[in-house]
Structures are given as C-alpha cells and as structure tokens.
Amino acid sequence: MKNYQKYQKQYFMPPVPSLKWAQKETVEQAPTWCSVDLRDGNQSLIVPMSLDEKVEFFKYLVKIGFKEIEVGFPAASETEYNFLRTLIEQDLIPDDVTVQVLTQSREHIIKKTFESLRGAKSAVVHLYNSTSLAQREQVFRKSKQEIIDIAVFGAKLLNEYAQKTEGNFKFEYSPESFTGTEMEFALDICNAVLDIWKPTADNQVIINLPATVSHSMPHVYASQVEYISENLKYRDNVILSLHPHNDRGCAVADSELGLLAGAQRIEGTLFGNGERTGNVDIVTLAMNMFSQGVDPQLNFENMPETVAVYEKMTGMKVYDRQPYSGKLVFAAFSGSHQDAIAKGMKWREEKNCEHWTVPYLPIDPNDVGREYESDVIRINSQSGKGGIGYLLEQNYGYSLPAKMREDFGYTVKNVSDHLHKELKPEEVYDIFKKEYVNLTTPYGLIENHFVQADDIKTTVTISVNGEEKVLEGAGNGRLDAVSNALKENLGLDFTVAVYTEHALESSSRSRAVAYVGIEAGGKTIWGAGVHNDIMDASIRALLSAVNRMQEQQ
C-alpha cells in the first residue's frame, strides 16, 4: 500500500520491563463487569435509544447478571438526565446493582451530574480527562502539569459535591486516551488523583485504563497495565479497571492479557457495540472463561434471547460468525467436521463423560440455548455421511448401516447441489422417505404368508405396476424365501448382501424399520421398510431396494 511511511507507533512502553503477566496461563476468576451499553454503546448508535428503550435494556442487563451498569452522561442531554432520575425515582435499581455516570472535569458538568444522582443507593461517578501526547499537544495545547491540574480540580469537586448530595458514591478516574500516553505520566496523574481521594479498604476507588484508541498488540497493553498496577499508590484499596476499544480487532485479547497483568474490572458492551470498531465484547470474554471452566458470573444460557434483545434495542445486528452468539458459530457443513462431531457425541454417550471435549465444538451449544438439530449439523452440498446420518438418527430415529449412510449422503448432497441451497432437517427426512422407504413402483407388497418345513416356504402377493400377482418361493429364512420368489418369478438378478433392523420407537406398539442392501451389477443398492410388523418392514425394505435397482437400470 501507498503512504505506509506516514504512520508510526503511537504508544509508549513502560520505563521498566513489565512481563510478569506472561508467566500466567489463564484468567482464573471473573472480573467485576461493568456494562457501558447504555452510555458508550448508546452514543455510538445512529439513532440513540429512547427513554423507554433504555429502561427496558437496563432491566435486561440486570436480568443477565450485571452488578455495575453505566447509565449515561447525565449532563449531556435531557434524555440522559431523565433516564437516571427515572431509575432512581421509580426504584428500578436493585439493591445489589450500582449505576455509573460519566463526567468531565468541569464544575457545571459535575454539579449537574450530582443533581441527577440525588437519592442514589449506590453510584459510581466516573471522572475523566484526556492525557495522551496527541491530545495534550493538538487539542488542549497544555503542559503535563496543566493536564494534572485539570484532573486534580475534578477530583476535589467530586469530594465536595458527594458530601452535600444525598446518596452513596464511589469514585472512578480514567486517564482517557491512556494507550497514547507516556506511562510515567499516566502513573503520575493517577497517583495525583488518588492523593485527593485517599482510598481506604471501606472506600475503594476505581482507576480505569482505557484503550480509547487501540494502538498496539495486546502484549504491549498488558505491560502498560502491569506497570501501572505495580506502581499505583494505595494499590490495595484501588480497583484497577480496563475499558478496551477494538480499533485493531484486539479488544478481547487486550482484556484477557490485561486481567493477567493485574486488572480486576472490565468495562464493555454486549457484542462489542461502541464507537468506531466498537468496545470489548463482554459476551465473548465471559464465554471464553466459561469454556475453560470458570464461572463468568453472567448468564448467557439463552443466547438467542440476548441477541434478540440487543438487536431490538440497538438496531444493530449480531454477525453470523460472532463468537458464541452468531447464527452459524456452531454450524458444521463440512463432511469431515460433521463426522467428527457425530462421533464425539456418540463417545460422550458411551463413556458418560464429565467434561466437554467434542471435536470442533468449544462449548456445548445446549449451554447457550442452541439446538444440535438446527444449529450444529447443517446440510448442504459440502456435507458428509456422518452428519447426515447423525441428523436422521437424532431427529427421526433412523440408524442407517454405515454403507447406506454413505449412499444416502451422496443423494442428499446431490439434491442440495442441484437446488443450490441448505436443506433443513425435515427436507432431509423427506428425501429419505421419498428415495428409500416403502417404495411401491413397480413392485408393492400386498400380503405374505410363510410355512415352516425343511426350509421356509412363502406365498407373497405383490402388485406389479398395479397388477396383482401371487409368487411362491423357498429359502433358508423368510427374507431369503421372498428374495427367491422375486428372482424366480420375475426374472430379477440380485443378491441380498446386508440386512439390519431396529425399533423406531421404544414402546410395545412401536414401528420397526428394516434396511436391505442388494448387490446387482457390481454395486450395492439400498432400500428401507417401515411397518408395525418386522417381517412386513423387511419385505418392504427388500422391495424398495429392488424398485431402486429397477429405476437405476
């Protein structure tokens, strides 16, 4: 590409190596989650949410387990202000939920913010000012000390207004544009604010390190976070928080490595909604923990509902391949993938496995409200016999012989390829019935009788292109006798190669299904029969195979 020379790194490494996080393997417990869907997410929408929509969305965020929810920038607009007043005055905030509001370090904004918070049972007041080199030089044209003075001024005002406002308040400070700030300066300004607030064990303070713009690979952000974490004053009484944006597509990785580096709290949104390329996707973060046996302390057991609520409230769409939540994230079209999943599921049944290890599925789709029949094994021209056979068995009870599964698989793939579409489970079942089960043209069973002598003798009545015929034959078994009757009386040439059968339902009145494979002309041709009587089912399976042989010849 042209013009690459005009770009350079805009981040700053810590002055000392900060790599302890690299020795850790995984996130071992859920952080404190703070949803910013109603502020950061809302301000990124083309059409921001109405008051009623914000109330509905707030209730849903509470329902799925958020204990901290940023509800807006109440000094910014009437809707934001009225929303917070509605939550407080209508007692819509549960006792175990803390609301959070954002404010700049300007007195009239801070004053309006505390007015909106009157009577709040528990609230975080989030103070911020920009600290990056680019912001200092280009936007504010101020020195480092002047930027620190802005933060300290706001911190003092928060102390003053909190003392004279009814409610319970906790403070948060963000050196906004942290990732473009020199790390020594970021530490200095955070410590200057902490010196004003003087956090204690009973009155902790949140220091939030936002990747307002993502400038680096995740390991750099982790080193920045670790440096701040290890050098903050009052560290035991500080909750270290992250607010990653997704400009480089790294917000989830930034968050996970940041947690290894000492962070205790994450601000983000459902499905990553936010300005530019979005915020960190809390759904993905939480489900990543879940997939490794860590309780995320959020409930996504009905993921389709979560997607539906989000799409309704925001007007945004969840991408089909969005991790854990997209329509196609569990879908297997590939034959080899379908076969491995089907065998993995069979293994779980046989071994009664405690832990989930099914190939190609990092979690059990059922755990997030998804169904195997419609979400996992998806049938198109790329599908294989394993997946198609698994779908037929799980949905309709047919356990086809291995070679018949292969034959049916090709039949289904040809239909999908010809129609140029994905096939639904019921369409696959219809193909099976139409192509293999109880076929009656040209030969259809009317009735049959057997007599036991030295061998088995049969009298079988069939229709031949609509004309009734009575055939007689003998063999070493009932199916062999019928087979011989067909060959001797109709001049057919085939050999019964495979016969299996099983019950379709588990009850005394269940139907039976039989599968017959006949060899003719150097290949195996399959048929299936279904009937309440197993012998009738077997004969119908044989006739179905013979009918398919006649059609192919």
N, C-alpha and C positions, 0 to 999 in steps of 0.2 A: 504493500500500500504506500501511497504517497504521504508525505508530511509526518512520517513517524518521528522524525528528528525533533519536532517541536514539543514532544512530550518527555517528561522525566518523572522520577519518583517524587511524590508529594508528601510522603510520610517521613517520620523521624524515629530511628531506633533508640531504645534506652541507652543511657550512657554507660551502663554496665551490662554484661550478659545476663539475660533472664530466661533460662531454659529449663527450670525445674518441671514445668508442665509437661515437657516432652518425655519425662520418665513415667508418666501416668498413662494407664491403658484405656480407661473408660470413665464416663460420668457415673458415679455410684449412687447418687440420690437426686431427686428432682429439686430444681431451684425454686425460689419463690417466683411465681409467674405474675406478670402484670400485663393485662390486655390493654393495648392502646388503639383498639379498633375504633373506638368512639371519638378519638381525637386525631391521632396521626393517620389512621385508616380513613376516617371520615373526611378529613381535609384534603385527601388525595382523590376523592370521588369527583366525577364530572358534575353530578348533582348530589350535594351533601344530603345526609339523612334529615328527615323532618323530626320534630319533637316526638311524635308518636312512634316513629321508626326507631329512634334512639332508645326510647323506653323499652320497646319490645326486644331490641338487641341486647340491652343491658340485662334484662331478665334472663335471656338465653345464656349470656356469658356467666351469670351466676349459676344457672342450672348445670352447666358442664364443669363447674368447679373453680372458677377464678375467684381468688380472695382479694385481689387488688385489681382495680379497673380504672384506668384513666378516662375520665368522662368528658374532658374538653378543656378549652381555653376560655373560661367564662367571661373574661374581659373583652374577648374578641368580637362577640356578636350577641344579639338578643336571644337567639335560639340556644346558644351555648349556656348563657346565664340562666334562662328559664328551665332548661333541662335539669341542671343541677338543683335549682330550687324545687322543681317537681319531685325529684328523687328524695330530697330531704323532707319536704312538707307532706308528701304522701306516704312517708315512711316505707319507701321501696328498697332501702338499702338494708340487707340482713345484718345482724349484729356482728357476724364474723367476716364481713366484707368491708374493705377500705376503699374509698374513692380517692382518685388522684386528679389534681388540676395543675395546669401549666401556667407559668407566669414569667414574663421578662423582668429584668432588674430595673423597673421604673415605678415610681411611687404610685402614680394614679392607677396603674395596672394592678399593682399589689393590693391597693386599697379595694378596688372593685372585686378582685379575686376573693378577699376575705369576706366581703359583703355577701358574695354568693355562697359562702361556706357556713354562714350563721346556723348554728344548731347541728352541725355535722357530728355524728357519733364518732367517726374515725376518718381522717382525711390526710393525705399526703399533699403538701404544697411543694411543687416542683419548680425550682428556680433555675434559670439557665442564662448564660451569655456566651457568645462565640469567642473562641480562643485561638483559632488556627492562624498561622502566619499569613495566609491569603486574606482572611477576614480582617485581621489587625491592620494590614498594610493597605488593602484596597477598599474595604467597606468603612471601617471606623477611623483609619489613619491615626491610631493611638499606640502608645508605647505599652510594653508589658505591664508596667506598674499601673497605668491608667485602666487597663483591662481588669487587673486585680481589684482596683478601686471600685469598679462597677459591680463586681461580684460581692465584695465586702459590703457595699452600700445596700444591696438587695438582701443579703443575709441578715443585716441589722434590722431592716424593715420587717422581715418575716418575724423576727423575735418580738418586735413592738406590736405588730398587728395581731399576732397569735395571743398575746397577753390580754388584749382588750376585745377579743372576739369569742363569743360562745362557741364551744366545740373542742374537739380533741384533735391535735395536729401533730404530724410528723413532717420533717423537712427532707427535701432531696435537692441535690445540686448536680448540674451537668455542665462540664466544660464543653459546650456544644462545638462540633467540628473537632472533637478530640483527636481523631486519627490524622489530622493535618497539623497538629500542634507539637512543638518540641516537648519531649517527655518531661524534662526538668521543669519547664514552665507549667505544664499541666499539673504536675505534682505540687508546685508552689501555690497555684491558685486554689486547688482543692484544700490544701492544708490551711490556707488563709481563711477560707470559708469555715472549715472545721473549728478553727480557733474562735470564731464568733459564736458558733452554735454549741461548742463543747459537749459533744455527745457523751452519754453515760449508758450503763447497762439497762437502765429503765427508760431511757430516752435516746434511742439509737437514731442515727442519721444515715440516709442513703446517698452514696456517691455513685453517680451514673456516668459511665464512659461510653458515649455514643459513637458508633461508626456512622456519623451523619452522612459522610460520603466514604464509601469503601475504597481505600487507596492501595491496599497491599494483599499479599497472600495471607491466609489465616494464621500462619505461624508467627508472622510479624505482629499481628493484632494480639495474639496470645502473649508474646513477650512484652508488649506495651502494657497489657493488663497486669501481668505479673509484677512488673516494675512498680506500678502504682500501688498494687495490693501490698507489696512488701515494704513500702516506704511511706505509706499514709500515717499521719498522726491518729491517735485514738482508734487504732485498727480494730481492736476487739469490740468496739462499740459502733463500727461502721459496717453497713450492709453494702457490699460492692455489687453494682448493677451494670448490665450491658444493654445497649439499645442498637443492635446492628442493622444497617441497611444493606441492600443487596446489589449494589452497583456492579460488582464483579461476579455476581452469582455465588458468593461465598458466605452469605449470612448464616446459614445453618452451621457450616464449618467454623466460622468465626465464633459463634456462640458456644459450640461444644469445646473448642480449644480454650476459649475464654473461661469457661467453667473449670477446666483443668488448671487454669492459671490463677484461680482464686476467686472468681466471681461467684456470687450467691443468688443472683436475681436476674431475670430476663424480662425485658420489655419487648413485646412483639405483637403480631396480629394473626388472626386465623387466615391461613393460606397465603400469608405474606403480603396482604394488601398494604400499600403505602406509597409515598411519593416516589417518582421515577421508577426504578425497578422493584420497589417495594421494601418492606421491613422483613425481619426474620419471620419465617413461618413457624408459629408455635405448634401447629398440628404435627408437622414433620419432626420438629425437635422432640416433642413429647412421645411420639410413636417410635422414634429411634431408641429412646430409653426403654419403652415398653418392650421392644423387640429383643432387648438384652436382659429382660427380667427385672427391670427397675420400674416401680410404680410411679407414673408421671404425675399423680395427684390431679389429673384432669380426666374427664370421662368422654371418650370418643367411641363408646360402644355402639352408637347409632350414627355412624359416619354419614350415611345418606341424608339423615335429618340435618346434621351440622352443615353439610354442603347446601342443602335446600334453604336453610335459614340465612346463611351467608349470602347466597345468590339473591334471595329476595330482598334483604336489607341493603345490599350494596349495589345491586345491578351488575356486579361483576360475575364472571364465570370461572369455575374451577376447571382447569385444563385437564383433558382426559388422561394425561400421564402425570398429573400432580402426585407426588409420593403419598401412598396410603389412601388417598381420597378420590383420585381421578377414576372415571368410569372404567378405564382399561388397565389399571395398575396390577390387577391380579389375573388379567386375561392371558390365556395361553392359546395362540393359534398354531404355533409350530408343532408338528407331529412329535418330534423328539421331546419337547417340553411337556406336552400333554401326556406322553407315555411315562415320563419320569414322575410327574405329579400323580398320575393314577397309581403307579407302583408304590410311591411314597405313602399315599393314603391307605393302600392295602397293607403296607408294612405296619402302619400305626394300628390298624385293626388287629393284625395278627399278634403284635408284640405288646399291645396295650401301653404305648409309650407315654411317659410322663411329660417329656419335653418335646417341643415342636422342632422337627428337623426336615420337613418335607422339601424336596428339591424345588428350586425356583420360587418358592413362596416364603419370604422372610417372616411373615406372621400368618396366623390362621385367619382367613378372611371372615369367618364367623365372628371373630372377636370384635370386629368393627361393623357388624351388621350386614355383611355381604354374603351372597349365596354361591355355592360351587356351581350349581346348575346353570345360572345365568351370568355369573361374573368371572368364573375361572376357566372352565373348559369352553372355549368359543370356537365354533366350527365354520371354517371356510376352506378354500381350495388348498391351503397350506397345512391343514390339519392331518392328523395321523390316526392309525387304527386304535392306538391306546386311548386317546382322548375320546374318540367317538364311541368306542366300546364302553368306556367308563361312564359317559353321559347316558347311554342307553340302559346300562345296569342300574345306576343310581336313581334315575328318573322313572324308569318303567319296569325294572326288574329282570331284564333280559341279559343273561350271562353267556355271550356267544363263545363258541370254541375259537381258539386263537386264530386259526386259518380263516374262519368265517369272518372274524373281526377285520382281518386284512382285506378280504373281498368286499365287505360292506364299506370299509373305509374308502376304498377306491370309488365305489358307487357314489358315496356322499360327496367326495371331493369333485367328482365329475359334474354332479348337479350344481354344486356351488360355483365351480369354474364356468359352467355354461350360463348360469344366471348372473354371474359376476356380483355375488352378494354373500354376506354372512348368513348362515342358517340358524334359526332358533331351535331349541331342543325339540319342540313339538313338530317342527318341519323335518328334523332328522328322523323322528319316530314315524312320521307319515311315509317317508321314503322307505323305511324298513318294512312297514306293513305292505306298502304297495309293491315293492320289489321282491319280497321274500316270504311273506306269511299267508298261508291258506289260499294259495293261488289255485284257480279252478279252470283255467283255459290253457290247453284244450281239455285237460283231464281234471274232473272233480269227483270227490268221494260222495257217494250216496249212502251206502251201508256196507258192513263187512261182517262175516261170521267165520269162526275158527273151529276146527275139530282136531282133538289130540289123538294121534295114532302112533305109528312108529316115528312119524315126523308130524309136523304141523300142516294141516290142510286148511285152505281158505277159500271162501266164496266171497268175492268182493264186487260190489255193484258200483260202477262209476258212470259219469256222463262223459261222452267223448264229443266235444263240440255240440253239446246239447242233446245228443242221442244216448239213451241208457243202454249200457252193456254189462253183462254178468261175466266175470272172469274167474277162473279157477286156477289154483296153483298150490305147490307144497314146498316146504323148506325146513331148515333146522330150527327156525324160530318164526314168530309171527310176521315180523317185518321182512324176513327173508322170503317167507311164503308169498306175501303181497308183491315183493320185488320180482319174484319169479313169475307170478301171474301176469304182471305187466309186460315182462320181456317176452314170455312165450306166446301171449295172445295178441300183443300189439306190435311185435317185431322191434322192440326197443333194445338198444345195446348200451348197457351201463353196469357199473359195479358199485354197490354201497360201500363206501370207504370209511365214513365217520358217522357215528350216531351218538348223540348225548341228549339228555332231557333233565328238566328240573321243574319244581313248582314255581308258579309266578307269584302266588300269594301264600302267606303262612296261615292257612286255616283249613278246616276239614272240607270246605266247599271250594277250595282254590282251584284255579285252572292250571293245567300243565302245558309246558312248551317243550317241543322236541326240535332238534336240529339234525338235518341229514345232509351229508356231503356225498355226492356220487361222482365217480370217475368216468369220464366219457371223452373220447377224442384227445386224450393226453392231458386233460385238465380237470380240476375239481369244481363242481357246480353245487351251490348251496340252496337249501330251502328250509323253511321253518313252519311248524304247525302248532296251533293253539286250540285246545279243547278241554272240556271238563274231564274227559276220559283220556288217559295217557296213550292208549293204543290208537284212538282216533287221532290224537295230536301227532303221533309218529307217522301214521299213514298220510296225513295231510302234509307233513314235512317232506315225506318222500315224493308225493305228487307235486309239491311246489318245486322241488329240485328238478324233477322230470320236466315239468312245464317250462322252467327256465332253460333247461337243456334244449327243448324243442324250439324255443324262441331264438336261442343263440345259433342253433343250426340252420 
